[in-house]
Amino acid sequence: MTLTARKRTRARGLASLGLVLPLVALAACSSGDAEPGAGSSAAQTPAEEQAQATEAATYTPRIAITYDGGIQVLDAGSLEQVGDIELEGFNRINGAGDGRHLLVSTTGGFQVLDGGAWAEPHGDHAHYYTADPRLTDTMFEATTPGHAVVHDGRTALFDDGTGQVTVLDSTAVDDAEPEVREHTTPVAHHGVAVELTDGSLIVSEGTADARTGLKVLDENDREIAASDECPGIHGEAVAADEVVLAGCEDGVLIVKDQKITKVDSPDAYGRIGNQAGSETSPVVLGDYKSDPDAELERPTRVSLTDTTTGTITLVDLPSSYTFRSLARGEHGEGLVLGTDGKIHVIDPRTAKITKSVPVIDAWEEPAEWQQPRPAIFMLDGSAYVTDPAHRTVSAVDIESGEVWSTVQLDVVPNEINGISGDVEGGSTEHAESGEHSEEEHEHAEGEGDAH
């Protein structure tokens, strides 16, 4: 394994970013607590950070929503706005894996956003804190920042412009000199990588014109296995027992015990490009497109790939959906946000829809993938659904089917992600059970394509 100490780079000047102080301060903080400002350009010392923090009785999940010109941060429990960060450009947002930070794919690379809620382990328990969210000056340089994949306390970043893979401990994303593992693919492409607990690295292969498969490298970057039987390879998901799945235009590749198996789609062209995995289930939920000639296919079937049996089952839905429609419930349920405005809950064992929960009005997928469309994101047992048409975000209890809160936004929401405010499962600091989230950090290329 190639490990180097890599200094973080200075982000662009705050004036060019358009960074401003949060419009709404955290209710628990006094004006004195917030005085230093979430938009401070200087890196905070632990003492300065602690001075601005307010201790909480328990963890405080937060969600982040991108819009044209910035990112808003909301308290996941009350849905009250706790921060508004201006940032020019079309920005994407990814989980960092430490329960506190997010990675913003923006000009220059992956910039670290401090969600302002975190846990500090202390023996057999933890202390919880909140502060104003802020865009930090930490950036992992990338020509074209693409996929950011979190697995078991390790975060893998892929630069589509150079093919460089950077892997580091999730708890070190805002460190001054994090120790990183680096690998560069032979040719730059829209790719993805994930590191497993045995130190092996799964990384896609391809060119700017054609993506063909993947390789499995050992901890010293020696090739263990490879496959070029995956035209249009895209995305990844981790299932139970650390089995990894990647989608192809004609099926999937399954990586298990450092071996690669190809599973064909039921159709000659059966494209699975976006997946949602759960480490509590051996079944991976994926999209499914079967018309190679469609300019914009609006699919009405999803795929369920059983990584144990190596079989793909298709499930018919009462509506179409998009690449931001897939998620997994607390118990591994498949969740699909349909264009009928409902969350369709699928039992991955029976491949049956068990319930459909109405959340928003019916909607239609826009022609351009960059345009806002409803999205679903799971956090702390609830599904959060955005509605760009009405500028709302709703929180849904999947088990009861209750939409327990809906708030009006003053911006048009696009992407959604979040932080737990707790110590994540797989953390190298304090191991606790926790839900793994590859998160629907979609980085689309072409029509409806996403990561």
Residue pairs with C-beta under 8 A, 6 or more apart in sequence:
1 181
1 199
1 219
1 220
1 221
2 181
2 182
2 183
2 221
3 179
3 180
3 181
4 179
4 180
4 182
5 177
5 178
5 179
5 180
6 166
6 177
6 178
6 179
6 180
6 182
7 176
7 177
8 137
8 138
8 139
8 140
8 174
8 175
8 176
8 177
8 178
9 108
9 109
9 138
9 139
9 140
9 141
10 137
10 139
11 17
11 108
11 111
11 135
11 136
11 137
11 138
11 139
12 107
12 108
13 41
14 39
14 41
16 88
17 86
17 87
17 88
17 135
18 69
18 70
18 86
18 87
18 88
19 39
19 85
19 86
19 87
19 135
20 39
20 84
20 85
20 86
21 37
21 38
21 39
21 132
22 38
22 73
22 81
22 82
22 83
22 84
22 85
22 132
22 133
23 81
23 83
23 84
24 80
24 81
24 82
24 83
24 84
25 31
25 34
25 82
25 132
26 34
26 54
26 82
26 116
26 130
26 131
26 132
27 80
28 54
28 56
28 130
29 52
29 54
29 130
29 131
29 132
33 51
33 52
33 53
33 54
33 131
34 52
34 132
36 44
36 48
36 51
36 52
37 132
37 134
38 83
38 85
38 116
38 131
38 132
38 133
38 134
39 85
39 134
39 135
40 134
41 137
42 137
43 136
43 137
43 138
43 176
44 52
49 131
50 129
52 131
52 132
53 129
53 130
53 131
54 129
54 130
54 131
55 127
55 128
55 129
56 117
56 128
56 129
56 130
57 128
58 128
59 99
59 117
59 119
59 128
59 420
59 421
59 422
60 75
60 76
60 77
60 117
60 128
60 130
60 421
61 75
61 76
61 77
61 117
61 379
61 380
61 418
61 419
61 420
61 421
61 422
62 73
62 74
62 75
62 76
62 82
62 115
62 116
62 117
62 133
62 418
62 419
62 421
63 73
63 74
63 76
63 377
63 379
63 384
63 393
63 416
63 417
63 418
64 71
64 72
64 73
64 74
64 93
64 102
64 113
64 115
64 133
64 416
64 417
64 418
64 419
65 71
65 72
65 73
65 74
65 386
65 393
65 409
65 411
65 413
65 414
65 415
65 416
66 91
66 92
66 93
66 413
66 414
66 415
66 416
67 411
67 412
67 413
67 414
68 90
68 411
68 412
68 414
69 86
69 87
69 88
69 411
70 84
70 85
70 86
70 87
70 411
71 84
71 85
71 87
71 91
71 93
71 104
71 113
71 135
72 81
72 83
72 84
72 85
72 409
72 411
73 81
73 82
73 83
73 84
73 85
73 115
73 116
73 133
74 80
74 81
74 82
74 393
74 407
75 82
76 379
76 380
76 382
76 384
76 395
76 418
78 405
79 393
79 395
79 405
79 406
79 407
80 407
82 116
82 132
82 133
83 116
83 132
83 133
83 134
85 113
85 133
85 134
85 135
87 104
87 106
87 135
89 106
89 107
90 370
91 104
91 105
91 106
92 104
92 105
92 106
92 145
92 415
92 441
92 442
92 443
93 102
93 103
93 104
93 105
93 113
93 415
93 416
93 417
93 441
94 102
94 103
94 104
94 105
94 110
94 147
94 148
94 417
94 439
94 441
95 102
95 103
95 148
95 150
95 417
95 418
95 419
95 437
95 439
95 441
96 102
96 103
96 112
96 148
96 150
96 155
96 170
96 173
97 150
97 153
97 154
97 155
97 170
97 173
97 424
97 426
98 118
98 170
98 171
98 173
98 424
98 427
99 118
99 119
99 419
99 420
99 421
99 422
99 423
99 424
99 427
100 114
100 115
100 117
100 118
100 419
100 421
101 112
101 113
101 114
101 115
101 136
101 173
101 174
101 419
102 112
102 113
102 115
102 417
102 418
102 419
103 110
103 111
103 112
103 113
103 140
103 148
103 155
103 157
103 173
104 110
104 111
104 112
104 113
104 135
105 142
105 145
105 146
105 148
105 443
106 145
108 139
108 141
108 142
109 139
109 140
109 141
109 142
109 145
109 159
110 139
110 140
110 142
110 145
110 148
110 157
111 135
111 136
111 138
111 139
112 135
112 136
112 138
112 139
112 140
112 173
112 174
113 133
113 134
113 135
113 136
114 131
114 133
114 134
114 135
114 136
114 174
115 133
115 418
115 419
115 421
116 130
116 131
116 132
116 133
116 134
117 128
117 129
117 130
117 131
117 419
117 421
118 128
118 129
118 421
119 126
119 127
119 128
119 129
119 421
119 422
119 423
119 430
120 126
120 127
120 128
120 129
121 423
121 429
121 430
126 422
126 423
126 430
128 421
128 422
130 421
136 174
138 173
138 174
140 157
140 166
142 157
142 159
142 160
142 161
142 162
142 164
143 159
143 160
143 161
143 162
144 159
144 160
144 161
144 162
145 157
145 159
145 160
145 443
146 158
146 159
146 160
146 190
146 191
146 192
146 443
146 451
147 156
147 157
147 158
147 191
147 192
147 193
147 235
147 236
147 441
147 443
147 451
148 155
148 156
148 157
148 158
148 441
149 155
149 156
149 158
149 192
149 193
149 194
149 236
149 438
150 156
150 170
150 436
150 437
150 438
150 439
151 194
151 195
151 196
151 238
151 426
151 436
151 438
152 196
152 197
152 242
152 425
152 426
152 436
153 169
153 170
153 171
153 424
153 426
153 427
153 428
154 167
154 168
154 169
154 170
154 195
154 426
155 167
155 168
155 169
155 170
155 173
156 165
156 166
156 167
156 193
156 194
156 195
156 201
157 165
157 166
157 167
158 164
158 165
158 191
158 192
158 193
159 165
159 166
159 188
160 188
160 189
160 190
160 191
160 443
161 188
162 184
162 188
163 184
163 185
163 186
163 187
163 188
163 189
163 191
164 182
164 183
164 184
164 185
165 182
165 183
165 184
165 185
165 193
165 201
165 203
166 180
166 181
166 182
167 180
167 181
167 182
167 183
167 193
167 195
167 201
168 178
168 179
168 180
168 181
169 178
169 179
169 428
170 424
170 426
170 427
170 428
171 427
171 428
171 429
172 178
172 179
181 195
181 201
183 193
183 201
183 203
183 217
183 221
185 191
185 203
185 204
185 205
186 205
187 206
187 207
187 208
188 207
188 208
189 204
189 205
189 206
189 207
189 208
189 211
190 206
190 211
190 234
190 443
190 445
191 203
191 204
191 205
191 206
191 211
192 203
192 204
192 234
192 235
192 236
192 246
192 451
193 201
193 202
193 203
193 204
194 201
194 202
194 236
194 238
194 244
195 201
195 202
196 202
196 242
196 244
197 242
198 219
198 258
199 218
199 219
200 216
200 217
200 218
200 219
200 224
200 258
201 216
201 217
201 219
201 221
202 214
202 215
202 216
202 217
202 236
202 244
202 246
202 255
203 214
203 215
203 217
204 211
204 213
204 214
204 233
204 246
205 211
205 212
205 213
205 214
205 215
205 226
205 228
205 233
206 212
206 213
206 233
210 231
210 232
211 230
211 231
211 232
211 233
211 234
212 228
212 230
212 231
212 233
213 226
213 227
213 228
213 229
213 230
213 233
213 253
214 226
214 227
214 230
214 233
214 246
214 253
214 255
214 260
215 223
215 225
215 226
216 223
216 224
216 225
216 226
216 255
216 258
216 260
217 223
217 224
218 224
224 258
225 255
225 258
225 259
225 260
226 260
227 253
227 260
227 262
229 248
229 253
229 262
230 246
230 247
230 248
230 251
230 252
230 253
230 262
231 248
231 249
231 250
232 248
232 249
232 271
232 273
233 246
233 247
233 248
233 253
234 246
234 247
234 248
234 273
234 274
234 449
234 451
235 246
235 247
235 273
235 274
235 275
235 450
235 451
236 244
236 245
236 246
236 275
236 438
237 244
237 245
237 275
237 276
237 277
237 284
237 285
237 286
237 438
238 244
238 245
238 277
238 279
238 436
238 438
239 245
239 277
239 278
239 279
239 281
239 282
239 283
239 284
239 307
240 278
240 279
240 280
240 281
240 282
240 307
241 256
241 282
242 279
243 254
243 255
243 256
243 282
243 307
244 254
244 255
244 256
245 252
245 253
245 254
245 255
245 275
245 277
245 284
245 286
245 305
245 307
246 252
246 253
246 255
247 271
247 272
247 273
247 274
247 275
247 286
248 262
248 265
248 271
248 272
249 269
249 270
249 271
249 292
250 264
250 265
250 268
250 269
250 270
250 271
251 262
251 263
251 264
251 265
251 270
251 272
251 312
252 262
252 263
252 265
252 272
252 284
252 286
252 305
252 312
253 260
253 261
253 262
253 263
254 260
254 261
254 262
254 263
254 305
254 307
254 310
256 307
261 310
263 305
263 310
263 311
263 312
264 270
264 312
265 271
265 272
265 288
265 290
265 303
265 312
266 312
266 314
267 290
269 289
269 290
269 291
269 292
270 288
270 289
270 290
270 303
270 312
271 287
271 288
271 289
271 290
271 292
272 286
272 287
272 288
272 303
272 305
272 312
273 286
273 287
273 289
273 323
273 448
273 449
273 450
274 286
274 287
274 323
274 326
274 440
274 442
274 449
274 450
274 451
275 284
275 285
275 286
275 287
275 326
275 438
276 284
276 285
276 286
276 326
276 327
276 328
276 334
276 335
276 438
276 440
277 284
277 285
277 328
277 436
277 438
278 328
278 332
278 435
278 436
279 435
279 436
280 331
280 332
281 328
281 332
281 348
282 306
282 307
282 308
283 304
283 305
283 306
283 307
283 332
283 334
283 348
283 349
284 304
284 305
284 307
285 302
285 303
285 304
285 326
285 328
285 334
285 335
285 336
285 346
285 348
286 302
286 303
286 304
286 305
286 326
287 299
287 302
287 303
287 321
287 323
287 326
288 299
288 301
288 302
288 303
288 314
289 297
289 299
289 448
290 297
290 299
290 301
291 297
295 447
296 365
296 367
296 447
296 448
297 447
297 448
298 320
298 339
298 365
299 320
299 321
300 316
300 317
300 318
300 319
300 320
300 321
301 314
301 315
301 316
301 317
302 314
302 315
302 317
302 321
302 326
302 334
302 336
302 346
303 312
303 313
303 314
303 315
304 312
304 313
304 314
304 315
304 334
304 346
304 348
304 351
305 311
305 312
305 313
306 312
306 313
313 351
315 334
315 346
315 351
315 352
315 353
317 336
317 338
317 344
317 353
318 338
318 340
318 342
318 344
318 356
319 338
319 339
319 340
319 342
319 344
319 362
320 338
320 339
320 365
321 336
321 337
321 338
321 339
322 339
322 365
322 373
322 374
322 448
323 369
323 440
323 442
323 444
323 448
323 449
323 450
324 337
324 373
324 374
324 375
324 376
324 415
324 440
324 442
324 450
325 336
325 337
325 338
325 374
325 375
325 376
326 334
326 335
326 336
326 376
326 440
327 335
327 337
327 376
327 377
327 378
327 383
327 440
328 334
328 335
328 378
329 335
329 345
329 378
329 383
329 398
330 378
330 381
330 398
330 435
332 348
333 345
333 346
333 347
333 348
333 354
333 398
334 345
334 346
334 347
334 348
335 343
335 344
335 345
335 346
335 376
335 378
335 383
335 398
336 343
336 344
336 346
337 343
337 344
337 359
337 374
337 375
337 376
337 385
338 344
338 356
339 362
339 363
339 364
339 365
340 362
341 358
341 359
341 360
341 361
341 362
341 363
341 374
342 356
342 357
342 358
342 359
343 356
343 357
343 359
343 376
343 383
343 385
343 396
343 398
344 353
344 355
344 356
345 353
345 354
345 355
345 356
345 357
345 398
346 352
346 353
346 354
347 354
355 401
357 396
357 398
357 401
357 403
358 403
359 385
359 394
359 396
359 403
360 374
360 385
360 387
360 390
360 392
360 394
361 387
361 389
361 390
363 373
363 374
363 387
363 389
365 373
365 448
366 372
366 373
369 444
369 446
369 447
369 448
369 449
369 450
370 444
372 386
372 388
372 412
372 413
372 414
373 388
374 385
374 386
374 387
374 388
375 385
375 386
375 413
375 414
375 415
375 416
375 440
376 383
376 384
376 385
376 416
376 440
377 383
377 384
377 416
377 417
377 418
377 439
377 440
378 384
378 435
378 437
379 418
379 420
380 420
381 397
381 398
382 395
382 396
382 397
382 398
382 404
383 395
383 396
383 398
384 393
384 394
384 395
384 396
384 416
384 418
385 393
385 394
385 396
386 392
386 393
386 413
386 414
386 416
387 393
387 394
387 413
388 412
388 413
388 414
390 408
391 408
391 409
391 410
391 411
391 412
391 413
392 406
392 407
392 408
392 409
393 406
393 407
393 409
393 413
393 416
394 403
394 405
394 406
395 403
395 404
395 405
395 406
396 402
396 403
396 404
397 404
415 442
417 439
417 441
420 434
422 432
422 434
423 429
423 430
423 432
423 434
424 434
425 431
425 432
425 433
425 434
425 435
425 436
426 434
426 436
440 450
441 451
442 450
442 451
443 450
443 451
444 450
444 451
